[in-house]
Amino acid sequence: MQCSLQVPSCVECDGILKPDVVFFGDNVARQLVDYIYSLVDDSDTLLVLGSSLFVSQLIHSHINNSL
């Protein structure tokens, strides 16, 4: 079975064009992670929505470590 999917390239740098989302298995920029952790640290309440238990475990771990 052959796939006919064609990934578009950037006309300026010839890199792969991707939407502004983080795909499963991709990394999140360290600057963004640090910013989010600072928001979590400064919050009184945090509501986490999502389908990945791994994400909630990371947030839970971070909150416990900062107490």
C-alpha positions in Angstrom: 0.0 0.0 0.0 1.4 3.4 -1.0 0.6 6.7 0.6 -0.1 9.6 -1.6 0.2 12.2 1.2 2.4 15.2 0.2 3.8 17.3 3.0 4.0 21.0 2.0 7.3 22.8 2.1 8.1 26.4 3.1 8.8 28.5 0.1 11.5 30.5 2.0 13.5 27.8 3.8 12.3 24.5 2.2 11.4 23.2 5.7 8.3 21.2 6.5 5.2 23.3 7.2 3.3 22.2 10.3 0.3 23.8 12.1 0.9 25.6 15.4 0.2 22.5 17.5 2.3 20.0 19.3 1.9 16.5 17.9 2.2 13.4 20.1 5.8 12.7 20.6 7.0 16.2 19.7 8.8 18.5 22.1 7.4 21.7 23.5 9.8 24.7 23.4 11.6 25.0 26.8 10.7 28.7 27.0 7.0 27.9 26.7 7.3 25.1 29.3 9.0 27.5 31.8 6.3 30.1 31.2 3.5 27.6 31.8 5.1 26.3 35.0 5.3 29.9 36.2 1.6 30.3 35.6 0.9 27.0 37.4 3.1 28.2 40.4 1.2 31.5 40.6 -2.3 30.0 40.3 -4.7 29.3 43.1 -6.6 26.7 41.2 -5.8 24.6 38.1 -8.3 22.8 35.9 -6.6 20.3 33.5 -8.6 18.9 30.6 -7.3 16.4 28.1 -7.0 12.8 27.1 -3.5 12.0 28.2 -2.8 10.8 31.7 0.9 11.3 31.1 0.3 15.1 30.9 -1.7 15.3 34.1 1.0 13.2 35.9 3.7 15.7 34.9 1.6 18.6 36.1 0.8 16.8 39.3 4.5 16.0 39.9 5.4 19.6 39.3 2.8 20.9 41.7 3.9 18.4 44.4 7.6 19.4 44.0 6.8 23.1 44.4 4.9 22.6 47.7 
